[in-house]
Structure formats: C-alpha cells, structure tokens
Amino acid sequence: MEKTLTNQTLLITGGTSRLGQAFVTRALNHGARVFFTYHQASSQAEVLMQAGAEGFLLDLADPRAIDEFVKVIKSKTEKLDALIHNAAAVRDHTLLNMTEEEWDYVMSVNLKAPYYLTKKLLSFFLKKTKPGELASGKKIFMITSRVALMGGFGISNYAASKAGLIALTKSLAQELGSRKVLVNAVNPGFMKSRMTELLPEEVIEANRMASPLEQFSDPNEVADFLVYLCSDRMSQVTGQVFHFESRKIS
Ligand SMILES: NC(=O)c1ccc[n+]([C@@H]2O[C@H](COP(=O)([O-])OP(=O)(O)OC[C@H]3O[C@@H](n4cnc5c(N)ncnc54)[C@H](OP(=O)(O)O)[C@@H]3O)[C@@H](O)[C@H]2O)c1
C-alpha cells in the first residue's frame, strides 16, 4: 500500500468517535504521526495508543483544559500539518425543554472549541519554514453535518453549532488563504455511532431511507476521504463543504 501521509503530523479531536477511530487507524497505516483527544472512552483510546497514536484526555468544553493541552502538544512537536475538529456533543431537546446549560455545552464543545483550539495552535500553521518563505500544505478541517443546512427536530443546539462550523470554515479559508492554509469541512452523512445509536429505531431507519442509496454512511469511507484530503494530493481546495449525502440538501 502506498503511504500518503509519511512525515505528516496530524491532530484529530474525538479520536475515540466512530469516525475518529477509523481515521486514526488509517492515518497511522499511511505513515502519519497522529495525536488525538478523547473525553470518556478511555478503553477505545488505549487501543489507539497501542496502535501507535498519541492520545490525550481533554474536555473540550473547558478552555483552561485546552490551554494545558496546547502546552503539552507544543512540548511534543514542532510541527502540525493538519488539524481535524471532529469531536462533538449532543444534548437533544426541543427548544421548549432545552436548558441554557444544554445549549451552552453543545456550543462550547462543537463550535467554541474549534475556534479556540485553532487560535491557540495557529502558530503551527503560520510557521515560516525558512526566512521569507511561508509554510504551505497546512490544513484545517471541520466535521459538520447535513443538519447544519437542513435543521433537525430536537437538535437546534447541535444544528446551530454545525452551521457555525461551516461559516467558520469559509471565513478562515479567506483569512488564511494568503498564508497557504487550506480550510475545508466534511459532512460525513448519517453513520451508526454512539451519537446516533440512542435515536429511536424509526428515526434511524428514516435516515437510512432518506438516502437514494438506502444505506448508512460508512465511517471507513469517510476516513479514507479525510486521509486523501490530508495528503499532498489535495493542495488547492479551500473553503468547501464535502457532503457524504446523496439526498437533497439546501
Ligand atoms: N454519526 C452521524 O450520523 C453523524 C452525522 C453527521 C455528522 N457527524 C459528525 O461526525 C463527527 C464524528 O461523529 P461520530 O458519530 O463518529 O461521533 P461519536 O462516535 O458519537 O463520538 C463523539 C466524539 O466526541 C467526543 N466528545 C464528546 N464530548 C466531548 C467533550 N466534552 N470533550 C472532548 N471530546 C468530546 C467523544 O469523546 P469520548 O468518546 O472519548 O467520550 C467522541 O470521541 C462529529 O463531529 C459528528 O457531529 C456525525
């Protein structure tokens, strides 16, 4: 197998998610050095660390914990080629029943943390390789969702946070373009994962049937696509949202 991420150093949040595990495993196989964060799934994190990834316990709802994490990362590496904001939290309720804490928690993990972590790690992305020459090939990815564009019943906090990520993607693509940093978003489509397994069976089935292919999205295929996006083969695309959805999104 051709290794497309040799010499790359990557950081993905939520490495213990269904998509995160698939990506971390593939990125390691492609020769990358992989940092990942996790929150509660220490046994899944252990498996990834045994495979060679470097995992860090981090509550993304806590900016002070992010500060400490950034210090540790900066002590471990002098470069970061790609940052993937993948961790996400849900606190589903209709607005009538949604508490302010539920709104704030989802926004802090899903939207504020990507802003805050990106800002704290920006020096990696704007670093000069040699006098007068700016680093290129640096990439930032946001994992978004179809509900960012479609909304969803009982998930206004999650949908708003994912819509915010698209706006953040497009804004940062403009701000960082002259520094040769690429910023893109990926909507992985409806995957079976911890996030979705608690949904009623009829909702899960409705999501499957909403796809013209009548199938769930495969996290392994999404992870393969992310590996491609991280590789040197993708060097000119920025400010885009890639959808693993075949249904109409508007
Ligand atoms: N599943 C879908 O159908 C679907 C559809 C569209 C978009 N997405 C997006 O795709 C990405 C991956 O989804 P998934 O379904 O694979 O996720 P998942 O399996 O439900 O895992 C969620 C991840 O977020 C982490 N996390 C949650 N709260 C956190 C906190 N406070 N601090 C730090 N990390 C925290 C979890 O860490 P621990 O496991 O260690 O606790 C876990 O790694 C997410 O961005 C999600 O929004 C998913």
The ligand as an ORCA input file, in Angstrom:
! r2SCAN-3c Opt
* xyz 0 1
  N     -22.967      9.926     13.388
  C     -23.566     10.618     12.442
  O     -24.572     10.206     11.842
  C     -23.019     11.982     12.055
  C     -23.678     12.678     11.045
  C     -23.171     13.925     10.651
  C     -22.058     14.430     11.289
  N     -21.445     13.727     12.283
  C     -20.243     14.305     12.889
  O     -19.148     13.413     12.687
  C     -18.239     13.521     13.796
  C     -17.984     12.143     14.377
  O     -19.251     11.627     14.750
  P     -19.409     10.165     15.400
  O     -20.846      9.822     15.228
  O     -18.337      9.288     14.888
  O     -19.131     10.553     16.941
  P     -19.309      9.655     18.261
  O     -18.915      8.253     17.958
  O     -20.648      9.905     18.844
  O     -18.187     10.319     19.238
  C     -18.228     11.649     19.670
  C     -16.805     12.088     19.991
  O     -16.775     13.371     20.603
  C     -16.010     13.309     21.816
  N     -16.529     14.239     22.799
  C     -17.817     14.379     23.203
  N     -17.881     15.328     24.172
  C     -16.622     15.791     24.364
  C     -16.035     16.748     25.226
  N     -16.754     17.455     26.124
  N     -14.700     16.970     25.152
  C     -13.941     16.270     24.276
  N     -14.427     15.337     23.424
  C     -15.761     15.091     23.486
  C     -16.152     11.863     22.282
  O     -15.092     11.510     23.170
  P     -15.196     10.147     24.087
  O     -15.730      9.075     23.182
  O     -13.776      9.860     24.473
  O     -16.076     10.461     25.220
  C     -16.091     11.128     20.940
  O     -14.739     10.973     20.547
  C     -18.882     14.508     14.767
  O     -18.383     15.796     14.533
  C     -20.345     14.470     14.397
  O     -21.025     15.673     14.743
  C     -21.894     12.510     12.679
*
